[in-house]
Amino acid sequence: FLPVGVNVAVRNMFPAASALALLALGRSKLTGFQWVMLLIGTACVIGTAFASKPHADACAKIASDSSSAGGYLLGLLFCVLSVAGATSSFVYTSVLGTTAKLTPLEATMYLSLPAAVIMVPVTLIADRKYEWDVTTVATCGKLVVDEITMNDWQVFFKALSFETAGLTVLSGVCAFLFNFLTWSMVIFLSPIYTALAGNFAKGTLMLVGVLSEISGGVEGLSFTLLVRLLLVIGIILTFTGYAISEALAKMGAGGRRRAAGSGCCGRDGASRGSLCAVAAVGWVLAAVFSMTTGFLLTDRGQDSPWTAPYLQVTGLSGHQQPVRYGSVSEKTIWSYWWHPTNCPNSKQCVLPPFVQMCVDSIIKNKGSFDFKLMHFDEVHMYVNGVELPFGWKHQSPATQKDALMNALLARYGGVAMDVSTILLKPFDDSWNQMVAQNAIFRGYMYRLNGQPWGHAETTAVWCMMARREGIFRTATVMGVIGMGDAWNAGLYHPGIPYFAMGDQTVTPVLGIYNFSLPHCHEDATVSQKSDCPEFQLPVWDEALVSPRGDSLLLEDPRDGPQLPFAFGDEFGMALWNRTEDTKRDYLWPCQTPKQCWELFLGRYNASKAPFVKFFHSGGDAVRGQTRDQLLGNPDSFLCGWLELAHGETVC
C-alpha cells in the first residue's frame, strides 16, 4: 500500500522514536550535541529515501495509485506500528538489562521462544502467492502463467532444494548471532546507539549504490546523484559524531567512578565507554571496507581478479564442459518440469496424474529416440551457465523451459517438446526426412497456411526438432543478450513476456535463414503489432546476405497437432465424450464432441497429428484429478488418445 520512499522514511525514524521513548521514561541522558546529530541523521535518511531514482518507486507508485486512500492509511498505520513495536522491544530489553541484569544471550533466547510460538502456526497455515510462477512485465502488471501458493514451511523446503541449501541452514545461525550482537548493543550501549547503527549500515550500502551509478568520472555525477551522495555522507558522519560523543561521555563517567564490573562486558562506565569506542571504530572500518569492496566490484575490467564473472555465473573455472556433454544422443526428446513442492528436484518429484500419462505416452512412442525429462537440479549437468540467461534460476517455469530447450537443442539437438503432450507416433520418420533433406530445423509456424492468427505469435515452440549446433546456438546467444542482468522477461518483450525465450527468440533467428517466412505484423487480425516477434532483432537487408544451403521444414500447427477446438471449454477437451452428439456453441469447425473426434481421426490417419498438444496443461478439468478419475469414462477423448498411444485399452 505504501511507496518505497515513504516506507523507508517511516522506518528510519527508529532512532528518533527510541530517543523519545527513553525521554518519556526519564532514562534519556542525551546531550544537546547528540540530539543535533540524531535529528540531522534522521533527516538525511528521509531525504535519501525521497531522492532515490524515480524508477525505484515506479511499481510501488502504480500499486499506490491503484489502491484506495484507506489502503494507503492502513499501510502507513502498520508501518508506524512496526516502528513502535521495535522501539518498545529495544527500550524494554535495555531496561531489563540494567535492572534485572539480563545478559544478551538471555535476551536472545527469551525473545526467540515467544516469537517462535507465535510464528510457527502462521508458517504452517498462511499461504501466499510467489513469483516463481508469474511473469512480471515492465509496467508492473502481471501475466499469470500458473499461480502457486505456498506457506513458509514449504518455502523453506523449496530453498533447501537449491544448490545453496547450505546457506539456507547457515542463515538461521547467522540470524541468531545477529540478534545476539543487537541485544548486546542495546544492553551495554543504548537503544538509540543500536538504532543509529542500523541507519549507518544502510547508509554505507546506499553509498556503495550511489558510487556504482556514477559513470564517466565527475561528468557522470548528476545533480540528483550529488544530492544523494551528500545525504548518505551526512548519515555516516552524524552517526560517527554521535558514536564518538557517546564514547567520550561514557569514558569520562568511568574516570569519575568505579563500579563492580562483570568481566569483559562489565557495566561500569569505563568498560561501556571502551566498548562504545570499539564499536564506533568497527562501524567506521566496516564502512571503509564495504565502500572499498563496492568500488573494486563496480565497473572493473573483464580481466580483473576482483570480479571473476565467469565463475560467478557458471560456478566453474575455464575449459570445463557439462558432465553429460559428449555422451548424449542427438536423437533425444527433451522436456522440463518443476513444481516447488511436488517436484523441486529429480529425487523428489511426483508428477500430476495427467502429466504422468503424457510422459508415459512419450516413453511408449519414443521409437529410436531417448527421452529426458529435465529437472531443476540436473540443468548444470547438461548446459553451461553462460548458455542460459543470468537470471534463469529466478524466472517463471515457462520461461525457464524455453531458455533451457534452446540451450539443449544448441548443444545436443533432438526434439524439444512440452510435457503436456500425448505422443501417438514415433518421430523417427520426421527426423529421417529432415536429415535426408539437409534441413537443420523442423517445426510449426502460424500463418503458413495463409490463414490469419490473431495473436502476436509466430513459432509454436512446444514442439521443435533440430540438428545440434545449428540455429539454436544463435537462439541461445540471443536469449542471453536479450535478458541481460534481468530475471523478469519484461525488458525482453514489453507486451507478452511469457513468449520471451520462446517465440520472441526463435522466430527472429528463423527469419535470418529464410526471409520469405510470414510476418506477424502483416496479419490484419493482430491488434498489438509492436508485440510481434520479428521486431526483437534488427531486420536484415536480404541484399547483405548470401544464399544458404541449409533448409527449414515448417508446417502450420493448426493443420496438425493443434486441434481447432483445443482452446474450447477452457482447454478442457481431454474429458469430452467421443460419442456425444450434442451441439456446443463454442466448438468450431466441428459442432459436437463426436464430430470433433472424427476431425481428429482424419488428421491422425493422414499422419498430420503424430501427437496432441494440450494448452494450459489440460485446463482446470484435469487439474487436481486422480488417475482413476481421469480414466473413469472410457469414451472420453483422453481414453481414446491413450488407447492410440499404447495400442491397447487403458480405461
N, C-alpha and C positions, 0 to 999 in steps of 0.2 A: 504493500500500500504506500510505502514511502520512497521518494527518490533517494538514491545512494548518498547524495551530498547531505541531505537532512539527517539521514540515519547516522552517518559518521559524525556530523556536528553534535548531535544529541549525545551520542555515546562518549564523545571526548570531553563532555562536561563532567566526567567521572572525578577527576582530581578536585575540581571546584566543589562538587557535591560532597566529597569526603571532608573537605576543609570546613564546609558549612555544618555538616553533621557533628564534627568534633567541637566546633564552636558552640553549637546548641547544647552539647553535653558538658560544656565547660572544661573540655580537655584540650583545647587548641592553644598552642604556645607559639604560633607563627609570628615572626617579626614583620614589620612593615615591608622590608625588602622582599621577604618570602611571599607575602601577599601579592606584591607587584609582579614577581616572577611567575607566580601561579596564574594570575589573570592574563598576563601577556602571552604566556604559553598556550593557554586555552583559546585565546583569540586567534593565535596563529594557526592552531589546529582547525578551528572553524573556517578561517579564511582559506586554508589549503583545501578543505573539502569542497568549498564552493568555487574555487579557482581551478578545479580539475578540468580536463579536456571535456568538451560537450558530449562526445560520443560515449563517454563512460557512463553517462546517466541516460542515454537515449532510450534504452529498453525500460528503465525504471520510470522515465517520464511518460512513455506511452502507457505503461501499466497504471501510472498515477492518473493520467488524463482520462483513461477509460473507466476508472473506479469512481465511486461516489465520494462526496465530501465526508460521509460517515465512515467510509473505509479508510480515508486518509487520517481522520481523527483517531480511529481505532489503532492504526499502525503507530501513530505518534504516542498514543497512550501506552501501548505495550513497550515502546522504545524507552519512554520515560520510566516506566515501572522496572524495566531491566536495569537501568542505571541506579534507581532507588534500591533495588534488591542487592546489587553488587556493593553499593555503598554501605548498606546496613550490615552485610556479611563481613566486609573489611573492618568496619568500626567495632562490631560485636566481637570479632576474633581478637582485635587489638586490646579490647577491654579485658577479655578472658586471659590474654597473655600477660597482662600486667597485674591483674587482681587474683586470678585463680592459678597463676604461674603455669598456664598451658603452654606446652612446647610445640614447635612447628609440626613435629611428627604426630603428636596427639591431635592437633587441629586438623591435619590432613586426614587422619583416619576417622575422627569423629564426624567430619563433614562429608566424607565419602560414603559412609554407611547409609545415612538417611537419603542422600542423593540417589544411591543405587536402589533403595527400596521404592522410591518414588518413580524412578525412570524405568526399571525393569518391566513392569506391566505395560508401560507405553511402548517399549521396544517390541513387545510381542504382539500387541493388539493393533496399534495405529499403523495403517497402510498409507503410503504416499506414492505418487507417480514420479518416475525418474526418467531422465533424458537419455538413457541408453536406448530407448525405443521411440524417440521422437526426433525429428529433424528441425532445427531452429533456423528460420530464414533471416535474411539480413534486416528485415523490417521488424524483427522481434515477434513476428507471428509464428505459429507452429503448424506444421503439416504432420498430423498423427499417422504413423506407419503401423504400429501395433503396440498400443499403450500397455505397459506392465506396471503393476503396483507391487511394492514390497514393503515389509516392515523393517525396522532397523536390524533385527536379528538376521533376516535374510540378506540384507545389505552386507553385514559382517561376513557371512559365509561367501558372498559373491567376491568380496575383497580378498578373501583367503584363496580364491581360485586364480588370482593374478600372479604373475611372476614375482611381484613384490610382496608376497604374502608375509614374508619375514618382517617387513617394515610395518605391516598391519598390526602384528603382535607387539612389535617393539614400540609402537605408538602409545600403547597403554602404559608401558613402563615410563616412557618419556613424559606422558601426561601426569603420572604420579610424582615424578621428580620436579616437574614444573610447578605443580601445586605445593610441593614441599618448600621450594625456593620462594614461591609467592607468599606463603604464610610466614616464612622466616622473615621476610622483609616487613610484612605487616606487624609482626610481634616485636621484632628487635629494632626496627626503624620507625615507620609510621604508615598508616593507610594512605596518606597524601603522597608520601615518597613512592610507594608502590604504584599508585595510580599514575603518577607522573612518569615513572619508569616505563609503563606501558605506552604512554604517549610518545616518550622518547624513542622507544623501539619502532613505533610506527613512523616516527619522523625519519629515522635512518633508512627505512625501507622506501619511504617517499623520496628521499634524497637520491637513492640509487635509481629509482624510477625516473625522476626528473633528468638526471645525468644521462640515462640511456636514451632519452628523447632528443637530446641536443646533438645535432649533426652539423658538420662543417665548421666547427670551432665557434667563435663568438658570433659569426654571421648567422649561425643556425639557432641562436638564442632569441626567441620571440619575446614580446612583452609579457604574454601570459606565462611562459616558462620562467621568465625572470621573476615575476611576482611569486610564482610557486616556489622557486628556488629560495628566495629571500624569506618566505614564510616558513619553509622547512628548516632553514638555518636558524630562524628565530625559535622554533620548537626546541632544537638541540641546545642552543645557547641558554635559553631560560631554564631548562631542566638542569643543565650543568651549573648555572648560577645558584639555583635552589639547592642542589645537592652539596655544593661547596659551602654554602651558608649554613646548612643544617649540620654538616660535618664539623665546621668550626665551632658552632654553638654547643654541640654535644661534647667535643673535646675540651672546650672551655669549662663546661659544667663538671667534667671529670676531674679537671685540675683543682676545682674548689671543694670537691667532696670525694670521699672514697666509701664505697658501699660493698657489701659482700657480693662477690661475683659467682658465676656458675660456669667455670671453665672458659673455653674459648668463646662461648656465647653468653658471657655474663651480661647482666642488665645494668651494670654501672655505667655512668656517663662516658668514661674514657673508652671502654670497650665498644659501646654503641657508637661513639663518635668515630672510632677507628674503623668499625665495620661500615659505617656510612661513607667514610672516605674511600675505603677499598671498593665499595660498590660503585661510587661515583667514578673512580678511575676505571673500574671494569667496564662500566657502560660507555665511557668515552673511548676506551680501547676497542670495544665491540663495534662502535660506530665507525671508527677508523678502518677496522678490519672489513666490515661489510661494504663500506664505500670503496675501499681499495679492490676488494674482490669484484664488486659490481663493475668498476671501471675496467678491470682486466678482462671480464667476461663480456664486455659490451663492445661491439663493433671492432673486433680484433681480426686479424688476417687469418686465412684458412690454414696457414702453417703454424699458427700459434699453439704452443703446448697447453695453453690455458683452456682452450675450448674443446678439443677432441670431438668435433661434431659427428664424425662417422661412428665413433664409439658410443656416443650418446643416443644416436638413432638406432643402431643395429645391435649394440651390446657385443660387438665383435671387433677384433683387430683386423688389419687388412689381409687380403689374399685368402679369405676363408669363404667357402661356399656352403649353402644349406646342406645339412647332413644327408638329405634324400636326393640331392642333385646327382644325376648320373645313374640312378637306379630306378627311375620311374618310366613306365612305358608311355610312348607318345599317345597310344590309344587308351586313354583314361577318361572316365566320366567323372567330373568334379561337381560336388555340391557343398553347401555350407549351412550349418545350423548352430544357433546359440540361444540359450534361454538362461536368465540369471539364477533360477532355482532348479529347474528340471534338467538343464543341460549346460552347466557352466564350463565343462571341460570334457575331454574324451573319456575320462574314467568315471564320471558321474553324469551320465546322460540317459534320460528316459524320454524318447520322442513321443509326441501326441499320437494316439492311435491312428488317426487319419494320415499323418505324415509317415508313420511307420509302414502303413500299407503302400504308400508311394515308394518308399525306399525298397520295400520287398519286390515291387514290380520292376524297379531298375535293376536290382540284383538278378532277378529271374531272366531278364531280357537284355543283359549287357553284352551277350554274344562273346566276341573275342576281346572285348574291352575289359579293363579293370574298372572298379568303381571305388571312389574315395569320398566319403562324407567328412569334410574338414571340420575340425573343432578349434575353438579359440586357442587352446594351448599347443596345437600342432602347427600353427602357421609358420613359426620360425624355423621349423624343420624342412620346409619346402621353399620358402622365399626369403629374400633378404629384406631387412627393414627399409632400405632405400628404394625398394620397388613398390612400397605402399605409401600413401600419404602419411606425413609425420604425425598427424593426429588420429591415425587409423583406429587405435585402441579405444578412442572416445567417441567414434562415430556410431550412428544407428546401425543395427544389424543388416538392414537392407543395403546401406551404403558400404558397409564393411564387405558384404558379399560381392558386390560389383567390383570393388577395387581388388579384392583377392582373386576373383576369377580372371581379371585382366592379367595379373601377375603370374598366375598359374599357367594360363594359356601362352603367355610370352615365354616362359621357361620350358614347359613340357609339352604344350599342345594338347589336343584332345577335344572333349566336349564339356562345356560349362552349362549346367542345367539346374534350374530351380528345383529344390527338393519337393515342392508341391506339384509334382507331375507324375502321372501314371504312364510308364513306358510300356508300349504294346508290342513293339517290334525292335530287334537289334539295330544299331546304327552302322553295321558293317557295310551294307550296300552303299549307303550315303557316303561313308568315308572312302571306300574304294573308288567311287565315282569322282570325288573331289581330288584324290591323288592322281587318277588317270588323266584328268583334265588340267593338271598342273595348277590347280586352284589353291589359294592359301587361306581362304575363309569360306565358310558356308553358314548361312543363317537366314533370318527373316527380317524383312523391311517393309514397313507400311507404305501404301500408295503405289507399289509396283504393279498392281493390277489395274491401275487407272482410277480406282475409287478413292474418294476423299477420306481423310481420317481426322476428325475434328479435335485432335489433341496435339499439343506441341511435342510430338514424339515421332521418331523415325525408325530406329532399330529396336527390335524386340530382343533384349539381352537375356531373356530367360532360357534361351537355347542357342548356343553359339558353338560352331565347330571350326577348329583352326589348326594349322601346322605350327610347330614350335618355331620360335624366333622369327615370327612374321609380323603382321600388323599390330599384334598386341604388345610387342616390345615398344612400339611408338605410343600405343594407348597407355601403357604403364607410366612412361615418362611424362606424358601429357597430364595424367591424373595427379602425379606428384607436383608438377608445376602449377596445375590449376588450384590445388588446395593450399599450397604454401605452408605456412605455420598454423593455419586454421584447422579446427577439427569439425566444425559445423560447415555444411556444404553451401551455406547461403552466399558466400562470396563467389563460389564457382558458377552458380546458376541462380540469379535473383528470383526467378519465378517458381521453379519446381526443383528444389534441392534434392528431392528423392531420386531424381534421374542423374545426378551429377557424375558419379563414377561409372554409370552405365551408358545410357543413350547419349548423354551430353559429352561423353569422352569418346565413345566408339564411332558414332556417326561422322564427326569431323575427320577422323582418321580414315574411314572408308572412303570419304569424299576425296582424299588425296590420291587414291588408287583409281577412282572412277568418277569423272566429272559429270557423267550423264545421269547419276542417281537422282531420284525425285527429291525435291526440296520441300521441307515443311512450310517455309514462308510463302510458297507459291500456292498453297492449299487455301482456298477461299473460306473454308469452314473453320480454320484456326483463328481464334479471336486474338490471342496474345502472340503475335508473330515474333515479337522480340525474344520470346522464350524458346524459339526453335533451336535445335542442337547445332545446326550448321554455323551459327553465329559464335560458337565458343572458340573457334580458331579463325585466323585471317583466311579469307578465300584466296586460293592460289589462282593466278592467271594461267590458263591452260597453255598459253604460248611459252611459258617459262619451264615447262616440264616435258621431258621426252616420254614417248610411249613405253609402257611396262609390259613384260611378257607374262607376269602372273595375273591370275583372274580371280573373280569373286563369284560364288554361286549363291544367288539370292532368290527368295520367294516371298510373296505376301503372306503373313501368318494367318490372315482371315480366309485364305483358300485352303488352309490345312488344320494345324493343331489348335488354333484359336477359334473355337466354335462361336458362331454368331450369337448364341444365347448364353454365353459364359458369364456375362455380367447381369443376367436377369435374376429376379428373385433374390437380390442381394448376394449374388455369387453362389447361390445355393443349389446349383444344378445336380450335384452329386447324389442327392437324396430324392430326386424326382422319380416318378414311377414310369417305366418304359411302356407300360400298357395303357396308361391314362390317355383318353382321347378327349379330354375337356379343354375347351379353348381358353387360353390365358392372354390377357391384353398385352402383357409385357414381352411376349415372345415374337421373334421375327428372325428369319422369314417364315419359319415354321410357326404354327399356331397352337399346337397341342404338344405335350411332352412326347407322345408317341411319334408324331411327325418329326420332332427334333431328334429322337433316337434314330429314326430312319435316315435323316440327313447325315448324322454322324457315320452310320454304317456305310453310306455311299462314299464318303471320304476315306474311310478305313479300307474298304475293299479296293479303292483306287490308289492305295498307298500314299495318300496325301496327308493322312493323320497317323503317323507312327507312334504318336503319344498324345496325351490330352493334358493341357495346361489349365490348372486351377488358379484363379486370381484371389487375392486376399486369403490365401491358404485354405480355400474352400468355403470361406464365408462363415457366418455365425451358425449356420445349420450343422456343421460338423465340429465346431469348436466346443470342447468340453464333453463330447460324446465318447463313450467307451467303444471298444471294438465290437462287442455284441450288439450294442445299439446301432452302430453304423451298418452292420451286416444283417440287421433284423428283417429287412424287406428284400427278398430275393429278386424282386422285379425292379429294384432301384437302378438308376444309371450307374452308381458306384459298383454294384454287384456285377452288372454287365461288363463294365470295363475291366474289373478284376478277373472275371472269367476269361476274357480275351487275353489278358496279360499272362495268366497262369495256365491256360489251356484246360481248365477244369472248373467244376462248380466250387465256389468258396463260400456261398451264403446258405 
